[in-house]
Amino acid sequence: MSSPQALADSHIMPRWLFERAEDARLYSVGHAPSRCHTGLYNQFLCYDCEARLSDYDGYARKILLDSPAREGHSVAPYKYERLKLFALSVVWRAQFLPYSLGAVRLGPFAQPMRECVSTDDPGKPQEFATVLVHLSDIDLIHGKADQALEDPLICYPQRGRLHGGINCYKFELVRHRFYVVVDTQGPPSGLLEHVLSPDRPLIPRREKFLMDPDSVSTFNEIMNKSDAQRGTRPKSQ
Protein backbone atom coordinates (compact mmCIF):
# COMPACT_ATOMS: atom_id res chain seq x y z
CA MET A 1 0.00 0.00 0.00
CA SER A 2 1.33 3.39 -0.95
CA SER A 3 1.72 6.29 1.47
CA PRO A 4 0.41 9.45 -0.24
CA GLN A 5 0.27 12.76 1.56
CA ALA A 6 -3.36 12.44 2.61
CA LEU A 7 -3.73 9.68 5.18
CA ALA A 8 -6.97 8.54 6.76
CA ASP A 9 -7.61 8.03 10.47
CA SER A 10 -7.60 4.24 10.30
CA HIS A 11 -9.06 2.18 13.11
CA ILE A 12 -7.33 -1.02 14.16
CA MET A 13 -10.58 -2.76 15.09
CA PRO A 14 -13.82 -2.10 13.17
CA ARG A 15 -15.61 1.16 13.89
CA TRP A 16 -18.94 -0.63 14.22
CA LEU A 17 -17.77 -2.29 17.44
CA PHE A 18 -17.66 1.10 19.10
CA GLU A 19 -20.89 2.31 17.57
CA ARG A 20 -22.61 -0.52 19.46
CA ALA A 21 -21.40 0.65 22.86
CA GLU A 22 -21.84 3.98 24.58
CA ASP A 23 -18.69 3.40 26.60
CA ALA A 24 -16.63 0.70 24.89
CA ARG A 25 -13.89 -0.82 26.98
CA LEU A 26 -10.65 -2.05 25.45
CA TYR A 27 -8.56 -4.77 27.05
CA SER A 28 -5.18 -6.26 26.37
CA VAL A 29 -3.13 -8.76 28.31
CA GLY A 30 -0.29 -7.18 30.28
CA HIS A 31 -1.66 -3.64 30.21
CA ALA A 32 -4.21 -1.82 32.32
CA PRO A 33 -7.70 -1.71 30.78
CA SER A 34 -8.58 1.63 29.27
CA ARG A 35 -11.70 3.31 27.91
CA CYS A 36 -12.16 4.74 24.46
CA HIS A 37 -15.35 5.89 22.73
CA THR A 38 -14.10 5.48 19.17
CA GLY A 39 -11.41 2.80 19.34
CA LEU A 40 -7.69 3.11 18.74
CA TYR A 41 -6.58 4.50 15.42
CA ASN A 42 -3.54 5.85 13.62
CA GLN A 43 -2.66 7.32 10.24
CA PHE A 44 -1.03 4.67 8.06
CA LEU A 45 -3.41 4.17 5.10
CA CYS A 46 -4.60 6.28 2.21
CA TYR A 47 -8.34 6.85 1.92
CA ASP A 48 -8.76 4.27 -0.85
CA CYS A 49 -7.06 1.58 1.22
CA GLU A 50 -9.07 2.54 4.29
CA ALA A 51 -12.26 2.11 2.25
CA ARG A 52 -11.12 -1.37 1.16
CA LEU A 53 -10.54 -2.45 4.75
CA SER A 54 -13.88 -0.95 5.78
CA ASP A 55 -15.49 -3.31 3.28
CA TYR A 56 -13.89 -6.27 5.05
CA ASP A 57 -15.05 -4.85 8.38
CA GLY A 58 -18.61 -4.58 7.11
CA TYR A 59 -18.67 -8.19 5.99
CA ALA A 60 -17.34 -9.35 9.36
CA ARG A 61 -20.20 -7.49 11.03
CA LYS A 62 -22.69 -9.36 8.86
CA ILE A 63 -21.18 -12.73 9.77
CA LEU A 64 -20.61 -12.10 13.48
CA LEU A 65 -23.89 -10.32 14.23
CA ASP A 66 -26.43 -11.31 11.57
CA SER A 67 -25.69 -14.94 10.72
CA PRO A 68 -25.90 -18.30 12.54
CA ALA A 69 -22.20 -17.87 13.44
CA ARG A 70 -23.36 -15.44 16.13
CA GLU A 71 -24.49 -18.45 18.16
CA GLY A 72 -21.69 -20.72 17.02
CA HIS A 73 -23.50 -22.46 14.15
CA SER A 74 -22.11 -23.16 10.69
CA VAL A 75 -22.70 -20.80 7.78
CA ALA A 76 -23.01 -21.79 4.12
CA PRO A 77 -22.35 -20.23 1.80
CA TYR A 78 -20.07 -17.44 2.97
CA LYS A 79 -17.39 -15.30 1.35
CA TYR A 80 -14.09 -16.86 2.33
CA GLU A 81 -11.99 -14.10 0.81
CA ARG A 82 -13.68 -11.24 2.67
CA LEU A 83 -13.82 -12.90 6.08
CA LYS A 84 -10.21 -14.09 5.99
CA LEU A 85 -8.97 -10.74 4.72
CA PHE A 86 -10.82 -9.09 7.59
CA ALA A 87 -8.88 -11.20 10.09
CA LEU A 88 -5.54 -10.66 8.33
CA SER A 89 -6.17 -6.92 8.08
CA VAL A 90 -6.87 -6.59 11.83
CA VAL A 91 -3.58 -8.31 12.68
CA TRP A 92 -1.70 -6.28 10.08
CA ARG A 93 -3.29 -3.01 11.27
CA ALA A 94 -2.37 -3.78 14.88
CA GLN A 95 1.30 -3.15 14.05
CA PHE A 96 0.40 0.53 13.96
CA LEU A 97 -1.19 0.80 17.39
CA PRO A 98 -0.26 4.18 18.89
CA TYR A 99 -0.08 2.57 22.32
CA SER A 100 1.48 -0.65 23.59
CA LEU A 101 -1.82 -2.53 23.65
CA GLY A 102 -1.24 -4.94 20.83
CA ALA A 103 2.46 -5.78 20.77
CA VAL A 104 2.15 -7.20 17.24
CA ARG A 105 5.53 -7.88 15.67
CA LEU A 106 5.15 -9.69 12.37
CA GLY A 107 8.81 -9.65 11.33
CA PRO A 108 9.33 -11.46 8.00
CA PHE A 109 5.59 -12.13 7.77
CA ALA A 110 4.70 -8.43 7.61
CA GLN A 111 5.30 -7.99 3.88
CA PRO A 112 3.48 -11.18 2.76
CA MET A 113 0.49 -10.25 4.92
CA ARG A 114 0.55 -6.70 3.56
CA GLU A 115 0.47 -8.09 0.02
CA CYS A 116 -2.53 -10.27 0.84
CA VAL A 117 -4.45 -7.30 2.18
CA SER A 118 -3.39 -4.81 -0.49
CA THR A 119 -4.19 -7.15 -3.41
CA ASP A 120 -7.45 -8.60 -1.99
CA ASP A 121 -5.85 -12.05 -2.13
CA PRO A 122 -6.33 -14.19 1.01
CA GLY A 123 -4.10 -16.94 -0.36
CA LYS A 124 -4.70 -20.64 0.14
CA PRO A 125 -6.39 -21.82 3.34
CA GLN A 126 -3.07 -23.04 4.78
CA GLU A 127 -1.40 -19.65 4.21
CA PHE A 128 -1.97 -17.51 7.31
CA ALA A 129 -4.52 -20.17 8.26
CA THR A 130 -7.44 -18.48 10.00
CA VAL A 131 -9.94 -19.96 12.45
CA LEU A 132 -13.14 -18.41 13.78
CA VAL A 133 -14.02 -19.39 17.36
CA HIS A 134 -17.33 -18.98 19.16
CA LEU A 135 -16.80 -18.21 22.88
CA SER A 136 -19.52 -20.25 24.55
CA ASP A 137 -19.06 -18.74 28.03
CA ILE A 138 -19.22 -15.07 27.07
CA ASP A 139 -22.66 -14.57 28.67
CA LEU A 140 -21.38 -16.11 31.90
CA ILE A 141 -18.45 -13.70 31.84
CA HIS A 142 -20.81 -10.78 31.45
CA GLY A 143 -22.69 -11.99 34.49
CA LYS A 144 -19.56 -12.40 36.62
CA ALA A 145 -18.21 -9.00 35.75
CA ASP A 146 -21.59 -7.39 36.52
CA GLN A 147 -21.40 -3.92 34.96
CA ALA A 148 -17.73 -4.20 33.99
CA LEU A 149 -18.51 -6.06 30.76
CA GLU A 150 -21.90 -4.63 29.90
CA ASP A 151 -20.32 -3.22 26.73
CA PRO A 152 -18.67 -5.39 24.06
CA LEU A 153 -15.47 -7.09 25.13
CA ILE A 154 -12.80 -6.06 22.62
CA CYS A 155 -9.34 -7.64 22.90
CA TYR A 156 -6.76 -6.34 20.46
CA PRO A 157 -4.41 -8.81 18.70
CA GLN A 158 -1.84 -10.51 20.87
CA ARG A 159 0.63 -13.26 20.19
CA GLY A 160 -0.20 -16.81 21.19
CA ARG A 161 0.82 -20.39 20.60
CA LEU A 162 -1.32 -23.22 19.35
CA HIS A 163 -0.77 -26.93 19.93
CA GLY A 164 2.74 -27.94 18.90
CA GLY A 165 4.17 -24.50 19.59
CA ILE A 166 2.77 -23.01 16.38
CA ASN A 167 2.79 -19.20 16.51
CA CYS A 168 -0.38 -17.26 15.95
CA TYR A 169 -2.08 -13.97 16.71
CA LYS A 170 -5.52 -13.93 18.28
CA PHE A 171 -8.10 -11.29 18.98
CA GLU A 172 -11.62 -11.19 20.42
CA LEU A 173 -14.68 -9.17 19.47
CA VAL A 174 -18.37 -9.48 20.37
CA ARG A 175 -18.52 -13.18 21.34
CA HIS A 176 -15.86 -14.51 18.99
CA ARG A 177 -12.12 -15.07 18.74
CA PHE A 178 -10.00 -15.24 15.60
CA TYR A 179 -6.77 -17.22 15.34
CA VAL A 180 -4.38 -16.29 12.51
CA VAL A 181 -1.41 -18.63 12.13
CA VAL A 182 1.82 -16.70 11.59
CA ASP A 183 4.40 -19.46 11.34
CA THR A 184 6.35 -21.49 8.80
CA GLN A 185 4.28 -24.47 9.93
CA GLY A 186 0.64 -24.94 9.10
CA PRO A 187 -2.16 -25.12 11.65
CA PRO A 188 -2.27 -28.05 14.10
CA SER A 189 -4.31 -31.03 12.97
CA GLY A 190 -6.95 -30.41 15.62
CA LEU A 191 -7.89 -27.12 13.94
CA LEU A 192 -7.91 -28.22 10.31
CA GLU A 193 -11.68 -28.70 10.01
CA HIS A 194 -12.21 -25.17 11.31
CA VAL A 195 -9.68 -23.38 9.07
CA LEU A 196 -11.46 -20.94 6.77
CA SER A 197 -11.69 -22.42 3.30
CA PRO A 198 -13.63 -21.63 0.10
CA ASP A 199 -14.45 -25.32 -0.29
CA ARG A 200 -16.57 -25.88 2.83
CA PRO A 201 -18.99 -24.09 5.13
CA LEU A 202 -17.82 -21.74 7.83
CA ILE A 203 -17.66 -23.93 10.95
CA PRO A 204 -16.85 -21.91 14.10
CA ARG A 205 -14.82 -23.79 16.68
CA ARG A 206 -16.32 -23.74 20.18
CA GLU A 207 -14.09 -22.63 23.03
CA LYS A 208 -14.43 -21.01 26.43
CA PHE A 209 -12.86 -17.59 26.96
CA LEU A 210 -11.71 -18.45 30.47
CA MET A 211 -10.02 -21.71 29.40
CA ASP A 212 -7.29 -19.64 27.73
CA PRO A 213 -4.52 -18.53 30.16
CA ASP A 214 -4.12 -15.17 28.44
CA SER A 215 -7.86 -14.60 28.66
CA VAL A 216 -7.82 -15.39 32.37
CA SER A 217 -5.16 -12.70 32.75
CA THR A 218 -7.37 -10.29 30.81
CA PHE A 219 -10.37 -11.16 32.96
CA ASN A 220 -8.37 -10.56 36.15
CA GLU A 221 -7.31 -7.14 34.84
CA ILE A 222 -10.95 -6.32 34.18
CA MET A 223 -11.85 -7.32 37.73
CA ASN A 224 -9.00 -5.32 39.22
CA LYS A 225 -10.07 -2.26 37.26
CA SER A 226 -13.63 -2.82 38.40
CA ASP A 227 -12.43 -3.03 42.03
CA ALA A 228 -10.68 0.32 41.76
CA GLN A 229 -13.77 1.96 40.28
CA ARG A 230 -16.44 0.45 42.51
CA GLY A 231 -14.60 -0.73 45.61
CA THR A 232 -16.14 -4.20 45.40
CA ARG A 233 -15.30 -7.38 43.58
CA PRO A 234 -17.64 -10.12 42.39
CA LYS A 235 -16.58 -13.68 43.07
CA SER A 236 -14.85 -15.55 40.29
CA GLN A 237 -13.92 -19.18 39.83
C-alpha positions as CSV (number, residue, x, y, z in Angstrom):
1,M,0.0,0.0,0.0
2,S,1.3,3.4,-0.9
3,S,1.7,6.3,1.5
4,P,0.4,9.4,-0.2
5,Q,0.3,12.8,1.6
6,A,-3.4,12.4,2.6
7,L,-3.7,9.7,5.2
8,A,-7.0,8.5,6.8
9,D,-7.6,8.0,10.5
10,S,-7.6,4.2,10.3
11,H,-9.1,2.2,13.1
12,I,-7.3,-1.0,14.2
13,M,-10.6,-2.8,15.1
14,P,-13.8,-2.1,13.2
15,R,-15.6,1.2,13.9
16,W,-18.9,-0.6,14.2
17,L,-17.8,-2.3,17.4
18,F,-17.7,1.1,19.1
19,E,-20.9,2.3,17.6
20,R,-22.6,-0.5,19.5
21,A,-21.4,0.6,22.9
22,E,-21.8,4.0,24.6
23,D,-18.7,3.4,26.6
24,A,-16.6,0.7,24.9
25,R,-13.9,-0.8,27.0
26,L,-10.6,-2.0,25.5
27,Y,-8.6,-4.8,27.1
28,S,-5.2,-6.3,26.4
29,V,-3.1,-8.8,28.3
30,G,-0.3,-7.2,30.3
31,H,-1.7,-3.6,30.2
32,A,-4.2,-1.8,32.3
33,P,-7.7,-1.7,30.8
34,S,-8.6,1.6,29.3
35,R,-11.7,3.3,27.9
36,C,-12.2,4.7,24.5
37,H,-15.3,5.9,22.7
38,T,-14.1,5.5,19.2
39,G,-11.4,2.8,19.3
40,L,-7.7,3.1,18.7
41,Y,-6.6,4.5,15.4
42,N,-3.5,5.9,13.6
43,Q,-2.7,7.3,10.2
44,F,-1.0,4.7,8.1
45,L,-3.4,4.2,5.1
46,C,-4.6,6.3,2.2
47,Y,-8.3,6.9,1.9
48,D,-8.8,4.3,-0.9
49,C,-7.1,1.6,1.2
50,E,-9.1,2.5,4.3
51,A,-12.3,2.1,2.2
52,R,-11.1,-1.4,1.2
53,L,-10.5,-2.5,4.8
54,S,-13.9,-1.0,5.8
55,D,-15.5,-3.3,3.3
56,Y,-13.9,-6.3,5.1
57,D,-15.1,-4.9,8.4
58,G,-18.6,-4.6,7.1
59,Y,-18.7,-8.2,6.0
60,A,-17.3,-9.4,9.4
61,R,-20.2,-7.5,11.0
62,K,-22.7,-9.4,8.9
63,I,-21.2,-12.7,9.8
64,L,-20.6,-12.1,13.5
65,L,-23.9,-10.3,14.2
66,D,-26.4,-11.3,11.6
67,S,-25.7,-14.9,10.7
68,P,-25.9,-18.3,12.5
69,A,-22.2,-17.9,13.4
70,R,-23.4,-15.4,16.1
71,E,-24.5,-18.4,18.2
72,G,-21.7,-20.7,17.0
73,H,-23.5,-22.5,14.1
74,S,-22.1,-23.2,10.7
75,V,-22.7,-20.8,7.8
76,A,-23.0,-21.8,4.1
77,P,-22.4,-20.2,1.8
78,Y,-20.1,-17.4,3.0
79,K,-17.4,-15.3,1.3
80,Y,-14.1,-16.9,2.3
81,E,-12.0,-14.1,0.8
82,R,-13.7,-11.2,2.7
83,L,-13.8,-12.9,6.1
84,K,-10.2,-14.1,6.0
85,L,-9.0,-10.7,4.7
86,F,-10.8,-9.1,7.6
87,A,-8.9,-11.2,10.1
88,L,-5.5,-10.7,8.3
89,S,-6.2,-6.9,8.1
90,V,-6.9,-6.6,11.8
91,V,-3.6,-8.3,12.7
92,W,-1.7,-6.3,10.1
93,R,-3.3,-3.0,11.3
94,A,-2.4,-3.8,14.9
95,Q,1.3,-3.2,14.1
96,F,0.4,0.5,14.0
97,L,-1.2,0.8,17.4
98,P,-0.3,4.2,18.9
99,Y,-0.1,2.6,22.3
100,S,1.5,-0.7,23.6
101,L,-1.8,-2.5,23.7
102,G,-1.2,-4.9,20.8
103,A,2.5,-5.8,20.8
104,V,2.1,-7.2,17.2
105,R,5.5,-7.9,15.7
106,L,5.2,-9.7,12.4
107,G,8.8,-9.6,11.3
108,P,9.3,-11.5,8.0
109,F,5.6,-12.1,7.8
110,A,4.7,-8.4,7.6
111,Q,5.3,-8.0,3.9
112,P,3.5,-11.2,2.8
113,M,0.5,-10.3,4.9
114,R,0.5,-6.7,3.6
115,E,0.5,-8.1,0.0
116,C,-2.5,-10.3,0.8
117,V,-4.4,-7.3,2.2
118,S,-3.4,-4.8,-0.5
119,T,-4.2,-7.1,-3.4
120,D,-7.4,-8.6,-2.0
121,D,-5.9,-12.0,-2.1
122,P,-6.3,-14.2,1.0
123,G,-4.1,-16.9,-0.4
124,K,-4.7,-20.6,0.1
125,P,-6.4,-21.8,3.3
126,Q,-3.1,-23.0,4.8
127,E,-1.4,-19.6,4.2
128,F,-2.0,-17.5,7.3
129,A,-4.5,-20.2,8.3
130,T,-7.4,-18.5,10.0
131,V,-9.9,-20.0,12.4
132,L,-13.1,-18.4,13.8
133,V,-14.0,-19.4,17.4
134,H,-17.3,-19.0,19.2
135,L,-16.8,-18.2,22.9
136,S,-19.5,-20.3,24.5
137,D,-19.1,-18.7,28.0
138,I,-19.2,-15.1,27.1
139,D,-22.7,-14.6,28.7
140,L,-21.4,-16.1,31.9
141,I,-18.4,-13.7,31.8
142,H,-20.8,-10.8,31.4
143,G,-22.7,-12.0,34.5
144,K,-19.6,-12.4,36.6
145,A,-18.2,-9.0,35.7
146,D,-21.6,-7.4,36.5
147,Q,-21.4,-3.9,35.0
148,A,-17.7,-4.2,34.0
149,L,-18.5,-6.1,30.8
150,E,-21.9,-4.6,29.9
151,D,-20.3,-3.2,26.7
152,P,-18.7,-5.4,24.1
153,L,-15.5,-7.1,25.1
154,I,-12.8,-6.1,22.6
155,C,-9.3,-7.6,22.9
156,Y,-6.8,-6.3,20.5
157,P,-4.4,-8.8,18.7
158,Q,-1.8,-10.5,20.9
159,R,0.6,-13.3,20.2
160,G,-0.2,-16.8,21.2
161,R,0.8,-20.4,20.6
162,L,-1.3,-23.2,19.3
163,H,-0.8,-26.9,19.9
164,G,2.7,-27.9,18.9
165,G,4.2,-24.5,19.6
166,I,2.8,-23.0,16.4
167,N,2.8,-19.2,16.5
168,C,-0.4,-17.3,15.9
169,Y,-2.1,-14.0,16.7
170,K,-5.5,-13.9,18.3
171,F,-8.1,-11.3,19.0
172,E,-11.6,-11.2,20.4
173,L,-14.7,-9.2,19.5
174,V,-18.4,-9.5,20.4
175,R,-18.5,-13.2,21.3
176,H,-15.9,-14.5,19.0
177,R,-12.1,-15.1,18.7
178,F,-10.0,-15.2,15.6
179,Y,-6.8,-17.2,15.3
180,V,-4.4,-16.3,12.5
181,V,-1.4,-18.6,12.1
182,V,1.8,-16.7,11.6
183,D,4.4,-19.5,11.3
184,T,6.4,-21.5,8.8
185,Q,4.3,-24.5,9.9
186,G,0.6,-24.9,9.1
187,P,-2.2,-25.1,11.7
188,P,-2.3,-28.0,14.1
189,S,-4.3,-31.0,13.0
190,G,-6.9,-30.4,15.6
191,L,-7.9,-27.1,13.9
192,L,-7.9,-28.2,10.3
193,E,-11.7,-28.7,10.0
194,H,-12.2,-25.2,11.3
195,V,-9.7,-23.4,9.1
196,L,-11.5,-20.9,6.8
197,S,-11.7,-22.4,3.3
198,P,-13.6,-21.6,0.1
199,D,-14.5,-25.3,-0.3
200,R,-16.6,-25.9,2.8
201,P,-19.0,-24.1,5.1
202,L,-17.8,-21.7,7.8
203,I,-17.7,-23.9,11.0
204,P,-16.9,-21.9,14.1
205,R,-14.8,-23.8,16.7
206,R,-16.3,-23.7,20.2
207,E,-14.1,-22.6,23.0
208,K,-14.4,-21.0,26.4
209,F,-12.9,-17.6,27.0
210,L,-11.7,-18.5,30.5
211,M,-10.0,-21.7,29.4
212,D,-7.3,-19.6,27.7
213,P,-4.5,-18.5,30.2
214,D,-4.1,-15.2,28.4
215,S,-7.9,-14.6,28.7
216,V,-7.8,-15.4,32.4
217,S,-5.2,-12.7,32.8
218,T,-7.4,-10.3,30.8
219,F,-10.4,-11.2,33.0
220,N,-8.4,-10.6,36.1
221,E,-7.3,-7.1,34.8
222,I,-11.0,-6.3,34.2
223,M,-11.9,-7.3,37.7
224,N,-9.0,-5.3,39.2
225,K,-10.1,-2.3,37.3
226,S,-13.6,-2.8,38.4
227,D,-12.4,-3.0,42.0
228,A,-10.7,0.3,41.8
229,Q,-13.8,2.0,40.3
230,R,-16.4,0.4,42.5
231,G,-14.6,-0.7,45.6
232,T,-16.1,-4.2,45.4
233,R,-15.3,-7.4,43.6
234,P,-17.6,-10.1,42.4
235,K,-16.6,-13.7,43.1
236,S,-14.9,-15.5,40.3
237,Q,-13.9,-19.2,39.8
